[in-house]
Amino acid sequence: MLSHVVGARDEALLEITIGEALDGAAAKWSDRPALIDRGQDVRMSWGGLRRRSDAVAAGLIALGLAPGDRIGIWSLNRYEWTLVQFAAAKAGLILVTINPAYRVAELEFALGNSGCSALVFAPSFKTSDYCAMIREVAPELDAAADRQLHAARLPRLRRVIQLGFDPMAGAIGFLELEALGALAGPKAVDALAASLDRNDPVNIQYTSGTTGAPKGVTLSHRNILNNGALVGRAMRLDHEDRICIPVPLYHCFGLVMGNLACLTSGAAMVYPGEGFDPLRTLQAVAEERCTTLYGVPTMFIAALEHVDRAKLDLTCLRTGIMAGSPCPIAVMKQVVERMHMSDVTIAYGMTETSPVSFQSGIADSLARRVSTVGRVHPHLEVKIVDADGSTIPRGVPGELCTRGYSVMLGYWNDPDQTAAVKDADGWMHSGDLAVLDEEGFCNIVGRIKDMVIRGGENVYPREIEEFLYRHPAIREVQVFGVPDDRLGEELCAWVILHSGASLTAEELHLFCKDKIAHQKVPRHIRFVEAFPLTATGKAQKFVMRDLMATELRVAAPETA
């Protein structure tokens, strides 16, 4: 039997826009809870969420934004994030979700590459001063007449909208934007509805690539709305459920598997706070009586440390998703037993497939859920191929390829990179090594590319290498992942210095600080005279990884 499976098609896909789905949710569950933001003490019903989203959409239109324009959002989890998500969809805008860990260079690239006309941002979070970073890329903001920006480095960026109170010079306050839209009324939003199509692009998410430059994964209403719906269906969600969402909204885990799964099932979105805190997450579950909890394995590991000490009633929990990196078997068992998540599921996918293509079912045995990523999602087709592109027999590892409604439209303004991963027949080549068994369950066994999954975050060594090459003392550098008990993998850099140059690990860490996102800074740094090479002179990262694992005395964890 060949490694080729087709998902069920017993229920039709949704052929509507996200805005139409919100209107439907408001009509069906008008007074039921839709969004609970505990960090900001804000609660909205589905009817209220629709009204406020429409006001924000009308405000964006009043500022001069038109269908097809890109609007960036740079913030952690806040209720305004979701209002902007739905408002952008209603106004025909393309939401560019920007990683809150980005620093100046990464922010400038994302805004410039996507050609954002507007940016919505939070003023700060912990040590991240977003106002200061925006001023660095757009110093003209302080003198922007009528708050119309004309920035030399970002010529398309016209409007900057700040969350919270007391907006900085040149920025529009979010509450002012919402009030502007409420005053204008919904006419402009309603007038656009008929012109919007389910196949229109609605979201750009930046994912790093092996070439070093992040790529803008462009997704349609149809892509992500259906993926959210099918993720929810796999967990049997309905309007009585509440999903605790501590995972970031800028990522598919939060905005698709979280927000859009709620939108299509009527379940409530519960945000414990802006950033992840394990105790605060458990308190949100207990006090809001959440039935569903999301997280990457490291989040669940952190939460388990508090379960017994906190003495919270978690019996309300039933299901959820653990995804983002390989799931340690011992952790999965503890989540089921100590957190009462008997129906917890495992999901696998990639941003380019909206994201989920495999998910375990709540009826699957625990053994299946801890040893595989489940079976193919409905309305998708998957095959596993060899290096020549031929479909291989079951039980044999090869590259996983996906075709169907969820495959991205392409990388924003990058047809060459798109063609490199999405072939003429519509197959998305994942770069992941996988095995299908006789019953169609999938096991991810490795990665063709050098991608490192650090605590659920995909990190690409080439991008980090290119940054480190900027240091004048570095002649050559290789970055790779090493096993880590807490995060799954950590970054390690092997560095060869120029003759006569000197550099310490502390100095290199300081060089990276505030210039690249913290998860991209190598934890382990070794200065070496040479790299292990193949006969053709290519660096052997797997040899370096093995040597480091031995040196650090870190054994690879047992994983699903």
C-alpha positions in Angstrom: 0.0 0.0 0.0 1.3 3.4 -1.0 1.8 6.4 1.4 -1.2 8.3 0.0 -4.3 9.3 2.0 -7.4 11.4 1.3 -9.4 13.0 4.1 -13.1 12.5 4.7 -15.5 14.7 2.7 -18.8 13.9 4.4 -19.3 17.6 5.4 -19.0 20.4 3.0 -16.4 23.2 3.4 -17.5 26.7 4.4 -17.7 28.8 1.3 -18.0 32.2 3.0 -15.7 35.0 4.2 -14.6 35.5 7.8 -16.8 38.6 8.0 -19.8 36.5 6.9 -18.9 33.9 9.5 -18.8 36.6 12.2 -22.3 37.9 11.1 -23.6 34.3 11.3 -22.1 33.8 14.8 -23.6 37.0 16.1 -27.0 36.0 14.7 -26.8 32.5 16.2 -25.2 33.1 19.5 -25.8 36.8 20.0 -25.8 36.9 23.9 -23.4 34.1 24.5 -19.8 34.8 25.6 -17.4 35.2 22.7 -14.3 36.8 24.2 -12.9 37.0 27.7 -9.7 39.0 28.1 -8.7 38.5 31.8 -5.6 40.7 31.5 -7.7 43.7 30.5 -10.9 42.7 32.2 -12.9 42.9 29.0 -15.8 40.6 28.1 -17.8 40.5 25.0 -20.8 38.5 23.6 -20.8 37.4 20.0 -23.2 40.3 19.3 -20.9 42.8 21.0 -17.9 41.4 19.3 -19.5 41.9 15.9 -20.6 45.5 16.7 -17.2 46.5 17.9 -15.4 44.8 15.0 -17.7 46.6 12.6 -16.9 49.9 14.3 -13.1 49.2 14.0 -13.6 48.2 10.3 -15.5 51.4 9.6 -12.8 53.4 11.4 -10.1 51.9 9.2 -12.1 52.7 6.1 -12.5 56.3 7.3 -8.7 56.5 7.6 -8.5 55.8 3.9 -7.6 52.1 3.9 -9.1 50.2 0.9 -9.6 46.5 0.1 -6.3 44.8 -0.6 -4.3 47.1 1.6 -2.1 45.5 4.2 -2.4 46.3 7.9 0.2 45.1 10.4 -0.5 44.1 14.0 2.4 44.0 16.5 1.1 43.0 19.9 0.7 40.1 22.3 -2.7 38.7 23.2 -5.2 41.5 23.9 -8.9 41.8 23.0 -8.0 44.6 20.5 -5.9 42.1 18.5 -9.1 40.1 17.8 -11.1 43.1 17.0 -8.5 44.1 14.4 -8.4 40.5 13.0 -12.2 40.5 12.3 -12.3 44.2 11.4 -9.5 43.7 8.8 -11.4 40.8 7.2 -14.6 42.9 7.1 -12.8 45.8 5.5 -11.2 43.6 2.9 -7.7 44.3 4.3 -4.9 41.8 4.6 -3.7 41.3 8.2 0.0 41.1 8.6 0.7 39.4 11.9 4.1 40.5 13.3 5.9 38.5 15.9 6.1 40.5 19.2 9.6 39.3 19.7 10.8 41.1 16.5 13.3 43.8 16.9 14.0 46.8 14.6 15.5 45.0 11.6 12.8 42.3 11.5 10.0 44.8 12.0 11.3 47.0 9.2 11.6 43.9 6.9 8.0 42.7 7.6 6.4 46.2 7.1 8.5 46.9 4.0 8.2 43.5 2.3 4.4 43.4 2.8 3.9 47.1 2.0 1.8 47.8 5.0 -0.3 50.9 4.8 -1.1 50.9 8.5 0.3 49.4 11.7 -1.6 48.6 15.0 0.8 48.1 17.9 0.9 47.8 21.7 3.2 50.4 23.3 5.3 48.0 25.2 5.6 44.5 26.9 8.1 43.8 29.6 11.5 45.0 28.2 10.1 45.5 24.6 9.6 49.2 23.9 7.6 49.1 20.7 7.2 52.9 20.6 10.9 53.3 20.6 11.5 50.7 17.8 8.8 52.3 15.6 10.4 55.7 16.1 13.7 54.2 15.0 12.3 52.9 11.6 10.0 55.9 11.2 11.5 59.0 12.9 9.2 61.2 10.8 6.3 60.1 13.0 7.0 62.7 15.7 6.3 65.5 13.2 3.6 63.8 11.2 1.0 66.4 10.3 -2.6 65.2 10.8 -1.0 61.9 11.8 -0.3 61.1 8.2 3.1 59.4 8.1 5.6 59.9 5.3 8.6 57.7 6.3 11.7 57.4 4.1 12.4 53.8 5.1 8.8 52.7 4.9 7.2 54.7 2.1 3.9 52.8 2.0 3.2 53.2 5.8 0.7 56.0 6.3 -1.1 55.3 9.6 0.1 54.1 13.0 -2.5 53.1 15.6 -1.5 52.6 19.2 -3.4 50.4 21.6 -4.1 51.6 25.2 -4.1 55.2 26.3 -2.0 58.3 25.6 -0.8 57.5 22.1 2.6 58.7 21.2 3.1 61.7 18.8 1.9 60.9 15.3 -0.1 57.9 16.4 -3.9 57.4 16.5 -5.3 55.9 19.6 -7.2 52.7 19.2 -10.2 53.9 21.2 -10.3 57.0 18.9 -10.3 54.7 15.9 -13.2 52.7 17.2 -15.1 55.8 18.1 -14.5 57.2 14.6 -16.0 54.1 13.1 -18.9 54.0 15.5 -19.7 57.6 14.5 -19.5 56.8 10.8 -21.7 53.8 11.2 -21.7 50.4 9.4 -22.7 51.6 5.9 -19.2 51.6 4.4 -18.6 48.1 5.8 -21.9 46.7 4.6 -21.3 48.2 1.1 -18.0 46.2 0.8 -19.4 42.8 1.8 -20.7 41.8 -1.6 -17.4 42.6 -3.3 -15.3 40.4 -0.9 -14.6 36.8 -1.9 -13.7 33.8 0.2 -10.6 33.2 -1.9 -9.2 36.7 -1.3 -6.0 36.9 0.8 -6.8 37.9 4.4 -3.6 37.1 6.3 0.2 37.2 5.8 2.4 35.4 8.4 6.1 35.7 8.2 8.1 32.5 8.6 11.8 32.3 8.3 13.5 30.4 5.5 16.7 28.7 4.9 17.7 31.6 2.6 17.8 33.8 5.7 15.0 36.2 4.7 11.6 35.6 6.2 8.8 34.7 3.7 5.3 36.0 3.9 2.9 33.1 3.9 -0.3 34.4 2.3 -3.5 32.8 3.3 -7.2 33.3 2.2 -10.5 33.4 4.1 -11.2 30.0 2.8 -7.8 28.6 3.9 -7.9 29.6 7.5 -11.7 29.7 8.2 -12.1 26.1 7.2 -9.0 25.0 9.0 -10.2 26.6 12.2 -13.6 24.9 11.8 -12.2 21.5 11.1 -9.8 21.7 14.1 -12.8 22.5 16.3 -14.8 19.7 14.8 -12.0 17.2 15.6 -12.4 18.2 19.3 -16.2 18.3 19.0 -16.5 21.9 20.1 -19.8 23.7 20.4 -21.2 26.9 21.9 -21.0 25.5 25.4 -17.2 25.2 25.2 -14.6 27.7 26.3 -11.0 27.6 24.9 -8.2 28.9 27.1 -5.8 30.4 24.6 -2.3 31.2 26.1 -0.6 30.6 22.8 0.3 33.7 20.7 -2.4 35.2 18.4 0.2 36.3 15.8 0.8 32.6 15.0 -1.7 30.2 13.4 -2.1 28.3 16.7 -3.8 31.3 18.2 -5.5 33.1 15.4 -6.7 30.0 13.4 -6.9 27.1 15.8 -8.0 29.4 18.6 -10.0 32.4 17.4 -11.4 30.8 14.2 -12.2 27.5 15.8 -14.3 29.5 18.3 -15.9 31.6 15.5 -17.1 28.5 13.7 -18.3 26.6 16.8 -19.6 29.3 19.1 -17.1 28.5 21.8 -15.7 31.4 23.8 -12.1 32.7 23.5 -10.4 33.1 26.9 -7.1 35.0 27.0 -5.3 34.5 30.4 -3.1 37.5 29.8 -0.8 39.1 27.2 2.1 36.6 27.5 2.2 33.1 28.8 2.2 32.6 32.6 1.5 29.0 33.7 -0.2 29.9 37.0 -2.3 32.6 35.4 -3.3 30.1 32.7 -4.5 27.5 35.2 -6.4 30.2 37.1 -8.1 31.2 34.0 -9.1 27.6 33.3 -10.5 27.1 36.8 -12.3 30.4 37.2 -13.7 30.7 33.7 -14.5 26.9 33.6 -12.7 26.4 30.4 -13.3 23.0 28.7 -10.3 23.3 26.3 -6.7 24.3 26.7 -4.0 24.9 24.0 -0.3 24.9 24.3 3.1 23.6 23.1 4.7 20.9 25.2 6.8 23.4 27.2 3.7 25.3 28.2 2.1 22.1 29.5 5.3 21.2 31.3 5.4 24.6 33.1 1.7 24.3 34.0 2.1 20.8 35.4 4.6 22.2 37.9 1.8 24.3 39.4 -1.1 21.9 39.2 -0.7 20.4 42.7 0.5 23.5 44.5 -2.2 25.8 43.1 -5.0 23.5 44.3 -7.3 24.6 41.5 -10.4 22.8 40.2 -9.5 21.7 36.7 -12.2 19.1 36.3 -13.9 21.4 33.8 -11.2 20.5 31.2 -12.0 17.9 28.6 -10.0 18.5 25.5 -7.4 20.7 23.9 -4.4 20.6 21.6 -0.7 20.0 22.2 1.3 21.0 19.1 4.2 23.0 17.9 7.0 20.5 18.7 7.3 16.8 19.5 5.2 15.8 22.5 7.1 13.9 25.3 5.1 10.8 26.1 5.4 11.3 29.9 4.0 14.9 29.6 1.1 13.7 27.5 0.2 11.1 30.1 0.4 13.6 33.0 -1.8 16.1 31.1 -4.5 13.4 30.7 -4.3 12.2 34.3 -3.5 15.4 36.4 -5.2 18.0 34.2 -8.3 15.9 33.4 -7.8 16.4 29.6 -8.9 12.9 28.6 -9.7 14.0 25.1 -6.6 16.0 24.4 -5.4 15.9 20.8 -2.1 16.2 18.9 -2.0 18.3 15.8 0.6 18.7 13.1 1.0 21.2 10.2 2.8 24.2 9.0 1.9 27.8 8.4 1.8 27.2 4.7 -1.1 24.7 5.2 -3.2 27.1 7.4 -1.8 25.2 9.5 -3.2 21.8 10.5 -3.1 18.8 8.1 -3.0 15.9 10.7 -4.8 15.7 14.0 -5.6 12.9 16.4 -9.2 12.2 17.3 -10.7 12.2 20.7 -11.7 8.5 20.1 -8.1 7.5 19.3 -6.4 5.5 22.0 -3.9 7.3 24.2 -1.2 5.1 22.7 -2.0 6.5 19.3 -2.1 10.0 20.5 1.3 9.8 22.1 3.0 8.0 19.3 1.6 9.8 16.2 0.1 13.1 15.0 -3.1 11.4 14.1 -4.7 11.0 10.7 -5.2 13.4 7.7 -7.7 16.2 8.1 -10.9 16.3 6.1 -10.8 17.7 2.6 -7.0 17.2 2.4 -4.8 14.8 0.4 -1.4 13.8 1.6 1.4 11.7 0.1 4.9 10.8 1.2 7.5 10.8 -1.6 11.1 10.0 -2.1 13.8 12.2 -3.5 12.6 11.7 -7.0 9.0 12.7 -6.1 7.6 9.2 -6.3 5.0 8.1 -3.7 6.6 5.4 -1.5 5.2 2.4 0.4 3.7 2.8 3.9 6.1 2.4 6.7 8.9 4.1 4.7 10.1 7.6 5.6 10.0 10.3 3.0 8.9 13.9 2.5 5.4 14.8 3.4 3.4 16.7 0.8 -0.1 18.2 1.2 -2.7 19.2 -1.3 -6.2 20.7 -0.8 -8.1 23.8 0.4 -5.6 24.7 3.1 -2.5 25.2 0.9 -1.4 28.8 0.9 -1.9 31.1 -2.0 1.9 31.6 -2.0 4.7 33.6 -0.5 4.0 37.3 -0.7 5.6 38.8 -3.8 8.0 35.8 -4.1 7.0 33.6 -7.0 10.3 31.8 -7.1 10.2 30.7 -3.4 6.6 29.7 -3.9 7.4 27.6 -6.9 10.2 25.9 -4.9 7.7 24.4 -2.4 4.3 24.4 -4.2 4.4 22.4 -7.4 2.3 22.7 -10.5 -0.1 20.1 -9.3 -0.8 22.1 -6.1 1.3 19.9 -3.7 2.9 21.7 -0.8 6.3 20.1 -0.1 6.8 20.3 3.7 10.5 19.5 4.0 9.5 17.2 6.9 10.3 13.5 7.0 7.2 11.4 7.8 5.9 7.8 7.9 2.4 6.6 7.3 1.3 3.3 8.9 -1.3 0.9 7.5 -4.2 2.7 9.3 -3.2 6.1 8.0 -1.7 7.4 11.2 1.3 9.7 10.6 4.6 9.9 12.5 7.0 12.8 11.9 10.5 11.4 12.1 12.7 14.2 11.2 13.3 17.3 9.1 14.9 17.6 5.8 15.7 21.2 6.4 17.8 22.5 9.2 14.8 24.0 11.1 15.1 23.9 14.8 11.9 23.8 16.9 12.6 25.6 20.1 9.7 25.6 22.6 7.2 25.4 19.7 8.8 28.2 17.7 10.3 27.4 14.3 13.8 28.8 14.1 15.9 28.6 11.0 19.7 28.4 11.4 20.6 30.1 8.1 18.8 33.3 9.1 20.8 33.4 12.4 24.1 32.5 10.6 23.7 35.4 8.2 23.2 37.8 11.2 26.2 36.5 13.0 28.3 36.9 9.9 27.9 40.7 10.5 30.3 40.5 13.4 33.7 41.5 12.2 35.6 38.8 14.2 33.6 35.9 12.7 35.0 34.1 9.7 32.6 31.1 9.6 29.6 30.0 11.6 27.3 27.1 11.8 24.1 27.1 13.8 22.1 24.0 14.7 19.8 22.5 17.3 20.9 20.4 20.3 18.5 18.4 22.5 17.1 20.3 25.5 14.9 18.8 28.2 12.8 21.9 28.7 12.4 23.4 25.2 12.9 20.3 23.0 15.8 21.9 21.2 18.1 24.8 21.9 20.3 26.7 19.5 24.1 26.1 19.3 26.6 28.0 17.3 30.0 26.8 16.3 32.2 29.8 15.4 35.5 30.1 13.5 37.2 33.5 14.1 39.4 35.4 11.7 43.1 35.1 12.3 44.2 37.3 15.2 40.6 38.1 16.2 39.2 37.6 19.7 35.6 37.1 20.8 33.9 35.6 23.9 30.5 34.0 24.2 29.4 36.8 26.4 30.4 39.4 23.8 28.6 37.5 21.1 25.4 37.3 23.2 25.6 41.0 23.8 26.1 41.5 20.0 22.8 39.7 19.4 20.8 41.4 22.2 17.9 43.5 21.0 19.0 43.0 17.4 17.3 39.6 16.8 14.5 38.0 18.6 15.5 36.3 21.9 14.6 32.8 20.7 17.1 33.2 17.8 20.1 33.9 20.1 22.2 30.7 20.4 22.3 29.5 24.0 25.5 27.4 23.4 28.5 29.0 21.7 31.7 27.1 20.9 34.8 28.6 19.2 36.5 26.0 17.0 39.3 25.7 14.5 37.4 23.8 11.9 34.0 22.2 11.1 33.5 18.5 10.4 33.1 18.3 6.6 31.9 15.9 3.9 34.2 14.9 1.1 32.8 17.7 -1.0 33.5 20.3 1.8 30.0 20.7 3.2 29.7 21.2 6.9 28.2 18.2 8.7 25.7 19.6 11.2 24.6 16.2 12.4 28.1 15.5 13.5 28.3 18.8 15.4 25.0 18.1 17.0 26.1 14.6 18.2 29.3 16.0 19.6 27.5 18.8 21.5 24.9 16.4 22.9 27.7 14.3 24.3 29.5 17.3 25.7 26.3 18.7 27.3 25.3 15.2 28.5 21.8 15.9 27.1 19.9 12.8 25.9 17.2 13.3 23.3 13.8 13.1 25.2 11.4 10.3 24.5 8.9 11.9 22.0 5.8 11.1 20.2 
